[in-house]
Amino acid sequence: MLRYLPFLLVLAVWIYAFIDVLNTPEKEVRHFPKVVWVILVLLFGEVLLGPIAWFVTGKKRRAPGAGGAGRSRTQWVAPDDNPEFLKSLKDENPDDDEKKKRDRGSES
């Protein structure tokens, strides 16, 4: 079983590089047109020259943590920490406060 592992790893890298080339927008491809990169990855995939060349030089890479192109990340907040959410609950159910006051008044 272990004798197939190198073949499977090469195949996985080959397929990953091929899909990465296809999914990369044309404006992010460097040095050659996208069609040439597809051919290079397919022709030299068995010896990993095509995929390694693609990973090293073929695609513009963003710095880690740089995020998307101009997109800001949404910071998720728990509902009980989100003042807008709490306000929307009060706006939806204004009668709840009156009911609580009446219930407290009838208890004492």
C-alpha positions in Angstrom: 0.0 0.0 0.0 2.8 2.4 0.8 4.4 1.9 -2.6 1.4 3.8 -4.1 1.8 6.8 -1.8 4.4 8.7 -3.9 2.3 8.2 -7.0 -0.9 9.5 -5.2 1.0 12.5 -3.8 2.3 13.5 -7.3 -1.2 13.0 -8.7 -2.8 15.1 -5.9 -0.3 18.0 -6.5 -0.8 17.7 -10.2 -4.6 18.0 -9.9 -4.4 20.8 -7.4 -2.1 22.8 -9.6 -4.3 22.2 -12.6 -7.5 23.4 -10.8 -5.6 26.3 -9.3 -4.5 27.5 -12.8 -8.1 27.2 -14.1 -9.6 29.1 -11.1 -7.0 31.9 -11.1 -8.3 35.1 -12.8 -6.3 36.1 -15.9 -5.1 39.3 -14.3 -3.4 37.4 -11.5 -1.4 35.1 -13.9 2.3 36.1 -14.3 4.9 35.5 -17.0 2.8 33.5 -19.5 -0.8 33.5 -20.6 -3.1 31.2 -18.7 -3.4 28.7 -21.6 0.4 28.3 -21.6 0.3 27.6 -17.9 -2.4 25.0 -18.3 -0.3 23.2 -21.0 2.9 23.4 -18.8 1.1 22.0 -15.8 -0.4 19.2 -17.8 2.7 18.3 -19.8 5.2 18.5 -17.0 2.9 17.4 -14.1 4.3 13.8 -13.8 7.7 15.1 -12.8 6.2 18.0 -10.8 8.1 20.6 -12.8 4.9 22.2 -14.2 3.1 22.4 -10.8 6.1 23.6 -8.9 6.8 26.3 -11.6 3.1 27.4 -11.3 3.3 27.6 -7.5 6.6 29.5 -7.4 6.2 31.9 -10.3 2.9 31.6 -12.1 0.5 33.3 -9.7 0.5 36.6 -7.9 0.3 35.8 -4.2 -1.1 38.0 -1.5 0.7 38.5 1.8 -0.8 36.5 4.6 -3.4 38.5 6.5 -3.7 41.1 3.7 -7.3 40.1 3.0 -9.1 40.5 -0.2 -8.7 43.3 -2.7 -10.3 46.2 -0.9 -12.8 44.1 1.0 -13.1 44.5 4.7 -13.8 41.5 6.9 -17.0 41.5 8.8 -16.4 41.1 12.5 -19.1 38.8 14.0 -20.5 39.7 17.3 -22.5 37.5 19.6 -26.2 38.6 19.6 -26.2 39.5 23.3 -23.2 41.8 22.6 -24.6 43.5 19.6 -26.5 46.6 20.5 -28.3 46.8 17.2 -29.7 43.3 17.6 -30.9 44.1 21.1 -32.5 47.3 20.0 -34.3 45.4 17.1 -35.7 43.0 19.7 -37.1 45.8 21.8 -38.6 47.4 18.6 -40.3 44.1 17.6 -41.8 43.5 21.1 -42.6 46.8 22.8 -45.3 45.1 24.8 -42.9 42.7 26.6 -41.7 45.5 28.9 -45.2 46.4 29.9 -46.1 42.8 30.6 -43.0 42.4 32.8 -43.9 45.5 34.8 -47.5 44.2 35.3 -46.3 40.8 36.4 -43.9 42.4 38.9 -46.6 44.6 40.2 -49.1 41.7 40.8 -46.4 39.7 42.7 -45.9 42.3 45.4 
